[in-house]
Amino acid sequence: MLTILGFAMIATFLVLIMTKKMSPIAALVLIPALFCVAVGQGAQLGDYVIEGVGNLAPTAAMLMFAIVYFGVMIDVGLFDPIVRGILKFCRADPMRIVVGTAVLAAIVSLDGDGSTTFMITVSAMYPLYKRLKMSLVVMTGVAATANGVMNTLPWGGPTARAATALKLDASEIFVPMIPALAMGLLAVFVLAYVLGLRERKRLGMLTLDEALAREPEQETVSTGGGSTRGGGTGSTATGGTGGEDRLRKDASASGGGTGTGADADPTADPADEADDDDFQGLDPNRSTLRPKLYWFNAGLTAALLTAMIMELMPIPVLFLLGAALALTVNFPHMPDQRARIAAHADNVLNVSGMVFAAAVFTGVLTGTGMVENMADWVVGAVPDAMGPHMAIVTGLLSLPLTYFMSNDGFYFGVLPVLAEAGAAHGVSPLEIARASLAGQALHMSSPLVPAVYVLVGMAKVEFGDHTRFTVKWAILTSLVVLAAGVLFGIM
């Protein structure tokens, strides 16, 4: 019974948010509450929620202060050189922009933190997507999938969890997986190229000067996705300078074609469309720039990321200290500090609210025993004849299970059972552990991953739209990783 209700709860949640019948926050709270009552455990709802909030509180704190920290770093211009390099490569060509999104997301993902990756990637690329009227779900889909592949780094989380759960060395799991993961990353770049060609066919090609030409009324974009007009001080992303070159389009371009998927932006809002004509990216002359402190900020960021990778302190504490230090040094006056915090408050509130709402969902899913019953049912449904192929089975199961469950639930609850079943048929735990990483490309778009709300929130994309567009490509990427692992004899 709990198995059926568990799957029913997840299906109800996904249907409601994908059809936009409920907001993600409302669905994350109300759906599990109703199902908790339905299973006869309504009296324990409070305990489940408090436990869920306690488990996710460190994540919420990390995201809050990470948003402030990287928001300040964007404000002061730390990432402007990277953005200028990406923009120089992109040249206002939709294909290059989408590929540039994948490359940037993959590079930044080396820090092992999804929220950091999404904040930097969206801040850099959002202005170009909006100015060229490109599909924002293409940006969120490519960024999430690239980050999912890179999330398998030993310090990213899943590999460490698999090693801990099966009592293995993380390097023995990860190093042999590098060729398969490289194929997965190549698949992401190919996907970005194909989606970029579709966008180029729909929109044509413009000159960069025209794409980012200034209008009489300047507009900047905050890291929360909002906009401020005329002298606003919100966080922005360098878009380059205006020029005298006029618009040039391919003769074959359709300009404002319509369609589905990448051929049309399902997240388009009439108010946003009205702003497109005077949309601006990062203002290279914004008042928040601190060029004299560039190397201090670069050193601080490098030290912060190094401390994260080496696990010198808990990540929430590192970002708390980093945000406080960055604000104090770059903006020593209290009014300026308050202005910077206020500029990013909208995004902080949205993301932290989503995390605590997700705590209700995960708390009920775990507390009622639904997760355990679902996992047991799935594992029990594997035929005995598949025993010698448990590595492949594990890889396939990692797709739905890491999407519908937290990584902790899958790696500490399900993976040991799969490894035990594999050992009975001569399949080594190392092969099982490596195969379990295949589903991470899909996992990063799970509604249970807090970082995905940073991505869709900053990009102003509905979570349902992101899910509809991204899931199919993420599944394909995960299957490429799994197939490559089998072909290379890794699993």
DAMO-V738111 format. One record per residue. N is the residue number from 1. RES is the residue in three letters. SS is DSSP state (H for helix, E for strand, L for the rest). Layout:
n: (N/N)
res: (RES/RES)
ss: (SS/SS)
This chain:
n: (1/2/3/4/5/6/7/8/9/10/11/12/13/14/15/16/17/18/19/20/21/22/23/24/25/26/27/28/29/30/31/32/33/34/35/36/37/38/39/40/41/42/43/44/45/46/47/48/49/50/51/52/53/54/55/56/57/58/59/60/61/62/63/64/65/66/67/68/69/70/71/72/73/74/75/76/77/78/79/80/81/82/83/84/85/86/87/88/89/90/91/92/93/94/95/96/97/98/99/100/101/102/103/104/105/106/107/108/109/110/111/112/113/114/115/116/117/118/119/120/121/122/123/124/125/126/127/128/129/130/131/132/133/134/135/136/137/138/139/140/141/142/143/144/145/146/147/148/149/150/151/152/153/154/155/156/157/158/159/160/161/162/163/164/165/166/167/168/169/170/171/172/173/174/175/176/177/178/179/180/181/182/183/184/185/186/187/188/189/190/191/192/193/194/195/196/197/198/199/200/201/202/203/204/205/206/207/208/209/210/211/212/213/214/215/216/217/218/219/220/221/222/223/224/225/226/227/228/229/230/231/232/233/234/235/236/237/238/239/240/241/242/243/244/245/246/247/248/249/250/251/252/253/254/255/256/257/258/259/260/261/262/263/264/265/266/267/268/269/270/271/272/273/274/275/276/277/278/279/280/281/282/283/284/285/286/287/288/289/290/291/292/293/294/295/296/297/298/299/300/301/302/303/304/305/306/307/308/309/310/311/312/313/314/315/316/317/318/319/320/321/322/323/324/325/326/327/328/329/330/331/332/333/334/335/336/337/338/339/340/341/342/343/344/345/346/347/348/349/350/351/352/353/354/355/356/357/358/359/360/361/362/363/364/365/366/367/368/369/370/371/372/373/374/375/376/377/378/379/380/381/382/383/384/385/386/387/388/389/390/391/392/393/394/395/396/397/398/399/400/401/402/403/404/405/406/407/408/409/410/411/412/413/414/415/416/417/418/419/420/421/422/423/424/425/426/427/428/429/430/431/432/433/434/435/436/437/438/439/440/441/442/443/444/445/446/447/448/449/450/451/452/453/454/455/456/457/458/459/460/461/462/463/464/465/466/467/468/469/470/471/472/473/474/475/476/477/478/479/480/481/482/483/484/485/486/487/488/489/490/491)
res: (MET/LEU/THR/ILE/LEU/GLY/PHE/ALA/MET/ILE/ALA/THR/PHE/LEU/VAL/LEU/ILE/MET/THR/LYS/LYS/MET/SER/PRO/ILE/ALA/ALA/LEU/VAL/LEU/ILE/PRO/ALA/LEU/PHE/CYS/VAL/ALA/VAL/GLY/GLN/GLY/ALA/GLN/LEU/GLY/ASP/TYR/VAL/ILE/GLU/GLY/VAL/GLY/ASN/LEU/ALA/PRO/THR/ALA/ALA/MET/LEU/MET/PHE/ALA/ILE/VAL/TYR/PHE/GLY/VAL/MET/ILE/ASP/VAL/GLY/LEU/PHE/ASP/PRO/ILE/VAL/ARG/GLY/ILE/LEU/LYS/PHE/CYS/ARG/ALA/ASP/PRO/MET/ARG/ILE/VAL/VAL/GLY/THR/ALA/VAL/LEU/ALA/ALA/ILE/VAL/SER/LEU/ASP/GLY/ASP/GLY/SER/THR/THR/PHE/MET/ILE/THR/VAL/SER/ALA/MET/TYR/PRO/LEU/TYR/LYS/ARG/LEU/LYS/MET/SER/LEU/VAL/VAL/MET/THR/GLY/VAL/ALA/ALA/THR/ALA/ASN/GLY/VAL/MET/ASN/THR/LEU/PRO/TRP/GLY/GLY/PRO/THR/ALA/ARG/ALA/ALA/THR/ALA/LEU/LYS/LEU/ASP/ALA/SER/GLU/ILE/PHE/VAL/PRO/MET/ILE/PRO/ALA/LEU/ALA/MET/GLY/LEU/LEU/ALA/VAL/PHE/VAL/LEU/ALA/TYR/VAL/LEU/GLY/LEU/ARG/GLU/ARG/LYS/ARG/LEU/GLY/MET/LEU/THR/LEU/ASP/GLU/ALA/LEU/ALA/ARG/GLU/PRO/GLU/GLN/GLU/THR/VAL/SER/THR/GLY/GLY/GLY/SER/THR/ARG/GLY/GLY/GLY/THR/GLY/SER/THR/ALA/THR/GLY/GLY/THR/GLY/GLY/GLU/ASP/ARG/LEU/ARG/LYS/ASP/ALA/SER/ALA/SER/GLY/GLY/GLY/THR/GLY/THR/GLY/ALA/ASP/ALA/ASP/PRO/THR/ALA/ASP/PRO/ALA/ASP/GLU/ALA/ASP/ASP/ASP/ASP/PHE/GLN/GLY/LEU/ASP/PRO/ASN/ARG/SER/THR/LEU/ARG/PRO/LYS/LEU/TYR/TRP/PHE/ASN/ALA/GLY/LEU/THR/ALA/ALA/LEU/LEU/THR/ALA/MET/ILE/MET/GLU/LEU/MET/PRO/ILE/PRO/VAL/LEU/PHE/LEU/LEU/GLY/ALA/ALA/LEU/ALA/LEU/THR/VAL/ASN/PHE/PRO/HIS/MET/PRO/ASP/GLN/ARG/ALA/ARG/ILE/ALA/ALA/HIS/ALA/ASP/ASN/VAL/LEU/ASN/VAL/SER/GLY/MET/VAL/PHE/ALA/ALA/ALA/VAL/PHE/THR/GLY/VAL/LEU/THR/GLY/THR/GLY/MET/VAL/GLU/ASN/MET/ALA/ASP/TRP/VAL/VAL/GLY/ALA/VAL/PRO/ASP/ALA/MET/GLY/PRO/HIS/MET/ALA/ILE/VAL/THR/GLY/LEU/LEU/SER/LEU/PRO/LEU/THR/TYR/PHE/MET/SER/ASN/ASP/GLY/PHE/TYR/PHE/GLY/VAL/LEU/PRO/VAL/LEU/ALA/GLU/ALA/GLY/ALA/ALA/HIS/GLY/VAL/SER/PRO/LEU/GLU/ILE/ALA/ARG/ALA/SER/LEU/ALA/GLY/GLN/ALA/LEU/HIS/MET/SER/SER/PRO/LEU/VAL/PRO/ALA/VAL/TYR/VAL/LEU/VAL/GLY/MET/ALA/LYS/VAL/GLU/PHE/GLY/ASP/HIS/THR/ARG/PHE/THR/VAL/LYS/TRP/ALA/ILE/LEU/THR/SER/LEU/VAL/VAL/LEU/ALA/ALA/GLY/VAL/LEU/PHE/GLY/ILE/MET)
ss: (L/H/H/H/H/H/H/H/H/H/H/H/H/H/H/H/H/H/L/L/L/L/L/H/H/H/H/H/H/H/H/H/H/H/H/H/H/H/L/L/L/H/H/H/H/H/H/H/H/H/H/H/H/H/H/H/H/H/H/H/H/H/H/H/H/H/H/H/H/H/H/H/H/H/H/H/L/L/L/H/H/H/H/H/H/H/H/H/H/H/L/L/E/H/H/H/H/H/H/H/H/H/H/H/H/H/H/H/H/H/H/L/L/H/H/H/H/H/H/H/H/H/H/H/H/H/H/H/H/H/H/L/L/L/L/H/H/H/H/H/H/H/H/H/H/H/H/H/H/H/L/L/L/L/L/L/L/H/H/H/H/H/H/H/H/H/L/L/L/H/H/H/H/H/H/H/H/H/H/H/H/H/H/H/H/H/H/H/H/H/H/H/H/H/H/H/H/H/H/H/H/H/H/L/E/L/L/H/H/H/H/L/L/L/L/L/L/L/E/E/E/L/L/L/L/L/E/E/E/L/L/L/L/L/L/L/L/E/L/L/L/L/L/L/L/L/L/L/L/L/L/L/L/L/L/L/L/L/L/L/H/H/H/L/L/L/L/L/L/H/H/H/H/H/H/H/H/H/L/L/L/E/L/L/L/L/L/L/L/L/H/H/H/H/H/H/H/H/H/H/H/H/H/H/H/H/H/H/H/H/L/L/L/L/H/H/H/H/H/H/H/H/H/H/H/H/H/H/H/H/L/L/L/H/H/H/H/H/H/H/H/H/H/H/H/H/H/H/H/H/H/H/H/H/H/H/H/H/H/H/H/H/H/H/H/H/H/L/L/H/H/H/H/H/H/H/H/H/H/H/L/L/L/H/H/H/H/H/H/H/H/H/H/H/H/H/H/H/H/H/H/H/H/H/L/L/H/H/H/H/H/H/H/H/H/H/H/H/H/H/H/H/H/L/L/L/L/L/H/H/H/H/H/H/H/L/L/L/L/H/H/H/H/L/L/L/L/L/L/H/H/H/H/H/H/H/H/H/H/L/L/L/H/H/H/H/H/H/H/H/H/H/H/H/H/H/H/H/H/H/H/H/H/H/H/H/H/L/L/L/L)
